[in-house]
Structures are given as C-alpha cells and as structure tokens.
Amino acid sequence: MPAWSSASSLSSPYCPRCGAAHCRSAGAPHAFACLECGAQFRLEQLQGQVFTGMPASAGAASGARLRRHLPWLVVLLAMLVSIPWWLPRLQPGLQLTLPAAWQDKAAPLALGRSEATTLIERDGQRLLVQLYESREQDDVVYRVVLRDAATGASLGEPQRMAMPWASTSGRAELQFFSDGQLYLFLRERGFWRLDLASLRFVDLQPQLSARFATQLGEGIVGVAPKGRDRPDSLEVTSRSGSKYLVYWLLGQIGPAADSSSLYEKAQAGYGQEIAFYRYESLPRPTGEENRAVLVQSWWRHEPGQPSYFGYYDLQPSDSREVQSSPRSYVPIGDGFSTRPYAIQDRGLLRIKVVQPAVPRFHADVMAESARRLLLAYNPTPLRQEGRVIQLLDKASQQLVWSRTIDQLPQLGKREGGMYVTGQAVSAGFLLLNDMRQPALLIGEDGAVLQDFTAAADGATR
C-alpha cells in the first residue's frame, strides 16, 4: 500500500475504523473524528510516513490496572485458600483475649429472641429465668437460661425444647400460680413446672393425662393458661378435640363449654368473699376510644373451690340507660349499676371505684402482690404520648410511686411504652422493657433494687 504524503494525509485522512473520508479535526493537533462512525484517532508522522492511531480502549486500561495489582491479588487469594488451615489454630487465642463479660454478652445473641423473663429466689439467691425463641429449619426451638441476677453468670447449660413450627399457635409464657411455683407454657403445646432442686423445667403433661385419665387418657394436643379472671386454670385439648377447663391446683376438670353454667351453680353456695382489682370499661358512644376506671370488686368465694371474676356491665346509676329501664339494672355501689346476671350468676357482690375516678386509656393492672398493685395507663387516647406506671397501696388505696415512660428510659419507648410489662416477684416488681428483656427490679415503695440495663451496658463497653 503506497505511503500517504504528509500534506494530503493530514488534510483529508481516512477513518481507520470504517474507511470513510468524512473526518474533521477534533481540536487537538493531528486529532480527527469520523463523522460516520464517531471514532477518534490521531495522525502521526514517522520517518516521512503517516500512521493512524486509535486511543486506548477502556478494556485495555482495565487490563493495565489489573496487571499492576496482580501481585496483591495473588497474595489475597493465597490467604483465602489458607483460611481452613490457620483459622482453627487462631480461634483459641482470640477467645482468650476477649473479656469474660463480652463473651457472656454474646451468648444470648445465639439463643434467639427473648420471649419471657422472670425472677425467682433460691436459698436467698436471686435468679433470672429467661426464655429464648429461635427458628431451626422446620422447628421452633426454645431455650431456657438461668442466670445469677447479680452477676449475670449462667447456671448450667440451657434447656432446649423443640416442636414443629407449622403445628404451633399462641405464644410462650412464664406464669406463677398461687402455690408460688413457676410454670411454663409453650405455644399452647406444653405444660412444665420449674424444679428448684435441679433448676430444670419438668414436663407435666404425663401427670395431667394420668390425673384426669377419663377425659385426657387418650392424649393431649393443647394446653393454654387462662387469664387473671380464672386463676390457676388451664384450657386443655384432648386428642379427640374435646376441650376441658382444668383447675390444676384444685384437681378439678370439666367441659370448657359448660364452665360458665357449672360455676353459676357452684358459686351460689359459696359462703365467703374475696376482693379483685381490674380496670372496668365505661359506657361510650360508638367510635370513641375505650375508657376505664380502676375498680375494687368483691365476689362470692369458697376456699378450695374455683374462682371466676367475670366481666360485667358498668353504668352510672343516673344515666339515661338506667333511668329508662330501672328493672334491667341493680345498684352495685359508688353510684354505679350493673345487670342482674353479674350478681345472680357470677357472684358479684359490690364494687368501689378507686379514687381519683379519672377515666384512663389503654389501662391495665400489670401485676398484683399482697400489698401493692402495679398499674399502667395512658392519660390520652394517643399511645405515642407515653404511658404512666404507678404503684398503688391496696390498704389505703393511695399511690406510693408514679413515673412516666420518659422518666424510665430503661424500659424503651416503642409505641410510647405499650409493650412494657411487669410482674410481681418475691422482692417486689420486675419491669421488662419493650423487647421482653429484664430492665428494672423495684421494691414495693418504687425504689430501684437493681438496674439490669446498667449491667448490660457495662458489659458492652
């Protein structure tokens, strides 16, 4: 191919990519751009001849950078390949350099999500009982961990319980019965009691089946605790699908469908009375938020027999509903009336509204001891404005301690503290934060006996 002359080549070059002659200067000396394909190139004169040159491509630049870093990449690859050889030898040394508090703090992360916590005492030692839930393939797994409340040290290996995920419902609960013992319920599938000697939970379903062999001898598929209104009771489902109400400590059983009618007959012969506290709902127009006042009520009672504190209608005696239909209501005390069924069928005797009789929102009796009530409520319908937590003396019905959720940062502020819970324990009251983890142990006068969050924060620092 003949060499181009410098004059003709520089004035009208051909594109080295597509061969087109429609090229123009690209601004820099001897730089041109093709009007057909957009390629940019340079013309260079070497020993009287003109040569075209394309700029280096992005791929070529990347390749050059790769060649520059290739030695480092080889070293990194060698380190990755050797991990199985040096990591096992290095791990023991790493573990020894970690503070013990950090190692204990990391353990709950592997146990799962905190589902329930309570506090017990054994030989003068306070012990935290913590229940964790996790998912392992097709199973839901629970682990019970007992720790020294003062030091956080674990007492023995976690107790593991597993069940198929698809067949479970409800949630896990730790609950004290009136005998002072701690019971464990797992998603309505299990019933256990803590053995203080071994610090392990013992399965009570075999005892349950044997004690009530006529009704439950064929097997049990569900066990669920009832609420505060039916203390020390369980709803048990047999393998045939029949449901029974069981009063475990009293050794009584009956069909769940007939429990109300059976209690109506029994309470008519009760000769004593017992007090009960609950926030009772006030009448409200349709669409308005539920409001409640704290009420002390008295019910017929017989030692050694079941108790049932049923719900009842509460109407001001001077309201239009009562005035327009006086035969449909019975005065019950403190200017309120109720329907006759509450007295005749459920054993309600009288009530007293705890002062000040200010309606509360989202109110709850969180826990009750022999002398105190642990109360929680919202002063307005808006949850995010935060809850108020109080201790009430039952004898004088006077407040002995009151705090807003903002004054108790250890409890968390999720939904204004709506997920904060509390329970009565031998030392006072245990407050759990909004993640069901232990936060504060307070005495019956509200004094902080132990701040669990301070210990946890200290362990992480």
C-alpha positions in Angstrom: 0.0 0.0 0.0 1.6 3.4 -1.0 2.6 5.7 1.8 0.5 8.8 2.2 2.1 12.1 1.7 2.1 14.3 4.7 0.2 17.1 3.0 -2.7 15.1 1.6 -2.9 12.7 4.6 -3.2 15.5 7.2 -5.7 17.5 5.3 -8.1 14.7 4.3 -7.5 11.5 6.3 -9.5 8.3 6.0 -11.1 6.8 9.2 -9.0 3.7 10.3 -12.2 2.0 11.6 -14.8 2.4 8.8 -12.6 3.8 5.9 -14.9 6.8 5.4 -13.3 10.1 4.2 -15.7 12.3 6.1 -13.5 13.3 9.0 -12.8 16.6 10.7 -10.4 18.0 13.2 -11.1 17.1 16.8 -9.4 20.2 18.2 -6.0 18.9 19.3 -3.1 18.9 16.8 -3.4 16.0 14.3 -6.5 14.7 16.1 -9.6 13.8 14.0 -13.1 12.5 14.5 -15.0 10.4 11.9 -18.4 11.8 11.0 -19.7 8.4 10.0 -18.9 6.1 13.0 -17.7 8.6 15.6 -14.2 7.1 16.0 -11.5 9.4 17.2 -7.9 9.0 16.0 -4.5 10.7 15.5 -2.2 11.0 12.6 1.5 10.7 13.3 4.5 11.2 11.0 7.3 8.8 11.5 10.3 8.9 9.0 8.2 10.6 6.3 5.2 8.2 6.7 1.9 8.9 8.3 0.3 6.4 10.7 -3.1 6.4 12.2 -3.6 5.5 15.9 -6.8 4.7 17.9 -6.9 5.8 21.6 -6.6 3.0 24.2 -9.9 1.3 24.9 -11.5 1.1 28.4 -10.8 -2.6 28.3 -7.1 -2.1 27.7 -6.9 0.4 30.6 -8.6 -2.0 32.9 -6.2 -4.7 31.8 -3.3 -2.5 32.6 -4.6 -1.7 36.1 -5.2 -5.4 36.6 -1.6 -6.2 35.7 -0.4 -3.6 38.2 -2.4 -5.1 41.1 -1.9 -8.7 40.1 0.8 -9.3 42.8 -1.5 -8.1 45.6 -4.4 -10.3 44.2 -2.2 -13.3 44.3 -1.3 -12.7 47.9 -5.0 -12.2 48.8 -6.0 -15.4 47.0 -3.3 -17.3 48.9 -4.6 -16.0 52.2 -8.2 -17.0 51.4 -7.1 -20.5 50.4 -5.2 -21.0 53.6 -8.1 -19.9 56.0 -9.1 -23.6 56.8 -5.5 -24.2 57.9 -4.8 -21.1 60.1 -8.2 -20.1 61.5 -8.8 -23.1 63.8 -5.3 -22.5 65.3 -6.0 -18.8 65.8 -9.5 -19.1 67.4 -8.4 -20.3 70.9 -6.1 -17.3 71.2 -8.8 -14.9 70.1 -11.2 -16.3 72.7 -8.7 -15.9 75.4 -8.2 -12.2 74.6 -11.9 -11.3 74.9 -13.2 -10.0 78.3 -15.3 -12.6 80.0 -18.2 -10.1 80.2 -18.2 -9.7 76.4 -18.3 -13.5 75.9 -21.3 -13.8 78.3 -23.0 -10.9 76.5 -22.6 -12.5 73.1 -24.2 -15.8 74.2 -27.9 -14.5 74.2 -27.5 -13.5 70.5 -27.1 -17.1 69.5 -30.0 -18.2 71.7 -32.7 -16.3 69.8 -35.3 -13.7 70.6 -36.3 -13.0 74.2 -39.8 -14.3 74.7 -40.3 -14.2 78.5 -38.3 -13.4 81.6 -39.0 -13.6 85.4 -37.1 -13.6 88.7 -37.1 -16.3 91.3 -35.3 -16.8 94.6 -33.5 -20.0 95.8 -31.6 -20.1 99.1 -31.5 -16.3 99.2 -30.1 -16.0 95.7 -32.0 -14.1 93.0 -32.1 -16.0 89.7 -33.2 -14.7 86.3 -35.2 -17.2 84.3 -35.0 -16.2 80.6 -36.8 -17.9 77.7 -35.5 -17.5 74.1 -37.1 -18.5 70.8 -35.4 -19.3 67.5 -36.2 -21.0 64.2 -34.2 -24.0 63.1 -35.4 -25.3 59.7 -38.9 -26.5 60.3 -38.9 -26.3 64.1 -39.4 -23.6 66.6 -36.8 -24.0 69.4 -37.0 -22.7 72.9 -34.1 -22.4 75.3 -34.4 -21.7 79.0 -31.4 -20.0 80.6 -31.0 -19.4 84.3 -28.6 -16.7 85.5 -27.4 -15.2 88.7 -29.3 -11.9 88.8 -26.4 -10.1 90.5 -23.5 -11.3 88.3 -25.2 -12.5 85.1 -23.3 -15.8 85.2 -25.2 -18.7 83.7 -26.2 -21.6 85.9 -25.8 -24.7 83.8 -26.5 -25.4 80.2 -29.6 -24.0 78.5 -32.6 -26.3 78.5 -33.7 -26.9 74.9 -37.3 -27.7 73.8 -38.3 -28.0 70.1 -41.6 -28.5 68.3 -42.7 -28.3 64.6 -43.3 -24.8 63.5 -46.4 -25.4 61.5 -48.3 -27.0 64.3 -47.8 -24.3 66.9 -50.0 -21.3 67.9 -50.2 -18.8 70.7 -47.0 -17.7 72.4 -44.7 -18.7 75.2 -45.4 -17.7 78.8 -43.9 -17.9 82.2 -46.5 -17.8 84.9 -46.7 -18.1 88.7 -49.6 -19.9 90.2 -51.0 -19.2 93.7 -48.8 -22.1 95.0 -45.8 -19.8 94.3 -44.3 -22.2 91.7 -43.3 -21.2 88.2 -45.0 -22.8 85.2 -44.0 -22.7 81.6 -46.4 -22.7 78.6 -45.1 -23.0 75.0 -47.4 -22.0 72.2 -50.3 -24.0 73.7 -48.4 -27.2 73.2 -46.6 -27.8 76.5 -47.0 -27.5 80.3 -43.9 -27.5 82.5 -43.1 -26.6 86.1 -39.7 -25.4 87.3 -37.9 -27.8 89.7 -35.9 -25.7 92.1 -33.6 -28.5 93.1 -32.3 -29.2 89.5 -33.2 -25.8 88.0 -34.8 -27.6 85.1 -38.4 -27.5 83.9 -40.3 -30.8 84.3 -42.9 -31.9 81.8 -46.3 -32.1 83.5 -48.3 -33.5 80.6 -47.9 -37.1 81.7 -49.2 -36.1 85.2 -52.0 -34.2 83.6 -53.1 -37.2 81.5 -52.8 -39.6 84.5 -54.7 -37.4 86.9 -57.6 -37.0 84.5 -57.4 -40.3 82.7 -61.1 -40.5 81.9 -61.0 -37.2 79.9 -57.4 -37.0 78.8 -56.1 -40.5 78.9 -56.1 -40.8 75.1 -53.6 -37.9 74.8 -53.2 -34.2 74.9 -52.6 -31.9 72.0 -53.0 -28.5 73.6 -52.5 -26.7 76.9 -53.1 -23.0 77.3 -53.3 -20.9 80.5 -56.3 -18.8 81.3 -56.1 -15.1 82.4 -56.3 -13.3 85.7 -60.1 -13.8 85.8 -59.7 -17.6 86.2 -56.6 -18.1 88.4 -54.7 -21.3 88.4 -56.6 -22.7 85.4 -55.8 -24.3 82.0 -57.7 -25.0 78.9 -56.7 -28.5 77.7 -57.5 -30.0 74.3 -57.6 -33.8 74.1 -56.5 -35.8 71.1 -60.2 -36.3 70.2 -60.7 -32.5 70.0 -62.6 -32.1 73.2 -61.8 -29.0 75.3 -61.7 -29.0 79.1 -61.2 -26.4 81.8 -58.7 -27.7 84.4 -58.1 -26.2 87.8 -54.6 -27.7 88.2 -54.1 -26.9 91.9 -57.6 -28.0 92.9 -57.6 -31.2 90.9 -60.8 -30.3 89.1 -61.8 -30.7 85.4 -64.9 -30.0 83.4 -66.0 -29.5 79.8 -64.9 -26.0 78.7 -68.3 -25.4 77.0 -70.1 -25.9 80.4 -67.7 -24.0 82.6 -69.9 -20.9 83.0 -73.0 -22.9 83.9 -71.1 -25.1 86.3 -69.6 -22.1 88.0 -73.1 -20.4 88.3 -74.3 -23.4 90.3 -71.2 -23.7 92.4 -70.9 -20.0 93.4 -74.4 -19.9 94.8 -73.3 -22.0 97.7 -70.1 -20.0 98.5 -70.1 -18.5 102.0 -67.1 -16.1 101.9 -65.9 -13.2 99.7 -62.7 -12.2 98.0 -61.5 -8.9 96.5 -60.4 -8.4 93.0 -58.9 -5.3 91.1 -59.4 -4.5 87.5 -59.9 -1.5 85.1 -63.6 -1.7 84.2 -64.8 -0.1 80.9 -67.2 2.8 81.0 -70.0 3.2 78.5 -69.0 5.2 75.4 -70.6 6.4 72.2 -69.9 4.2 69.1 -66.5 5.1 67.6 -64.9 6.6 70.7 -61.9 5.3 72.4 -62.4 2.8 75.3 -62.1 4.5 78.8 -61.8 2.7 82.1 -61.7 3.3 85.8 -59.9 1.3 88.4 -62.4 -0.7 90.4 -62.2 -2.9 93.5 -64.9 -5.6 93.4 -65.9 -8.3 95.9 -67.1 -11.7 94.8 -68.5 -14.8 96.5 -65.7 -17.2 97.4 -65.1 -20.6 98.9 -61.6 -21.8 99.8 -60.6 -24.9 97.9 -63.1 -24.1 95.1 -62.6 -22.4 91.7 -62.7 -18.6 91.4 -64.0 -16.7 88.4 -64.0 -12.9 88.2 -66.2 -12.4 85.1 -66.7 -9.2 83.2 -69.9 -7.2 83.8 -71.6 -4.0 82.5 -70.9 -0.8 84.5 -73.4 2.0 84.1 -73.7 5.2 86.1 -77.0 4.9 88.1 -78.1 8.4 86.9 -77.5 7.6 83.2 -80.4 7.6 80.7 -80.0 3.8 80.2 -80.6 3.0 83.9 -83.3 5.6 84.4 -85.3 4.5 81.3 -85.1 0.8 82.3 -84.7 0.5 86.1 -85.7 -3.1 86.3 -82.8 -4.1 83.9 -80.2 -2.8 86.4 -79.2 -3.4 90.0 -77.3 -0.8 92.2 -73.8 -2.2 92.8 -72.1 0.7 94.7 -70.3 4.1 94.3 -73.1 5.4 92.1 -73.0 2.6 89.5 -75.4 -0.1 88.5 -75.0 -3.4 86.6 -77.1 -6.2 85.0 -78.7 -8.7 87.4 -76.8 -11.6 85.8 -73.5 -10.4 87.3 -74.9 -10.8 90.8 -77.0 -13.9 90.3 -74.9 -15.9 88.0 -71.3 -14.7 88.5 -71.3 -14.0 92.3 -70.5 -10.2 92.2 -71.4 -8.6 95.5 -70.4 -4.9 95.3 -67.8 -2.5 93.9 -65.8 0.5 94.9 -64.2 2.9 92.4 -60.6 3.7 93.4 -60.0 7.5 93.6 -59.4 9.6 91.8 -62.1 8.2 89.5 -60.4 9.6 86.3 -61.1 7.6 83.2 -57.9 6.2 81.7 -57.0 4.9 78.2 -55.3 1.6 77.5 -55.3 0.9 81.2 -54.1 -2.4 82.8 -53.3 -3.9 86.1 -49.9 -5.3 85.1 -49.3 -7.2 88.4 -50.5 -7.6 91.9 -48.8 -8.5 95.2 -50.2 -9.0 98.7 -49.8 -5.2 99.4 -49.5 -3.4 96.1 -50.9 -3.0 92.5 -48.6 -2.3 89.5 -50.7 -0.1 87.2 -50.1 1.2 83.7 -52.3 3.6 81.6 -52.2 6.4 79.0 -53.6 9.8 80.1 -54.8 10.4 76.5 -56.0 8.1 73.6 -52.7 8.7 71.8 -50.3 5.9 72.5 -47.3 7.8 71.4 -47.7 10.3 74.2 -46.4 7.7 76.6 -47.6 5.6 79.4 -47.7 6.2 83.2 -46.6 3.4 85.5 -47.7 3.5 89.2 -47.7 1.6 92.4 -50.9 1.7 94.5 -51.2 0.6 98.1 -54.2 -1.7 98.4 -54.9 -1.0 102.1 -55.0 2.8 101.8 -55.7 3.0 98.0 -53.1 5.7 97.8 -50.3 6.0 95.2 -46.9 5.3 96.6 -44.9 5.7 93.3 -45.6 7.2 89.9 -43.4 7.6 86.8 -43.9 8.5 83.1 -42.3 6.3 80.5 -39.9 9.2 79.8 -38.6 9.0 83.3 -37.8 5.4 82.9 -35.5 5.2 79.8 -34.5 1.7 80.7 -37.9 0.5 79.6 -37.8 1.8 76.0 -40.3 4.0 74.2 -41.7 1.8 71.4 -45.3 2.8 70.9 -45.0 5.1 73.9 -44.2 2.1 76.2 -47.2 0.0 75.2 -45.1 -3.2 75.1 -43.6 -2.7 78.6 -44.7 -5.4 81.0 -44.3 -6.1 84.7 -44.8 -8.9 87.2 -44.9 -9.4 90.9 -41.9 -11.3 92.3 -40.8 -12.1 95.8 -38.5 -9.0 96.0 -41.1 -6.5 94.6 -41.9 -6.0 90.9 -39.8 -6.9 87.8 -40.2 -4.5 84.9 -39.5 -5.8 81.4 -38.6 -3.5 78.6 -40.4 -3.3 75.2 -38.2 -6.2 74.0 -39.3 -8.5 76.9 -35.9 -8.2 78.5 -35.3 -7.5 82.2 -34.9 -3.8 82.8 -35.6 -2.8 86.5 -36.3 -4.6 89.8 -38.2 -2.2 92.0 -39.3 -2.6 95.6 -42.9 -2.1 96.9 -42.1 1.6 97.5 -40.7 2.1 94.0 -37.1 2.2 94.9 -34.8 0.7 92.3 -33.3 -2.5 93.7 -31.4 -3.5 90.5 -31.0 -1.9 87.1 -30.3 -4.7 84.6 -29.6 -2.3 81.8 -26.7 -0.7 83.6 -25.1 -4.1 84.0 -25.7 -4.9 80.3 -24.3 -1.5 79.2 -21.2 -2.0 81.4 -20.6 -5.4 79.8 -20.6 -4.0 76.3 -18.1 -1.2 77.0 
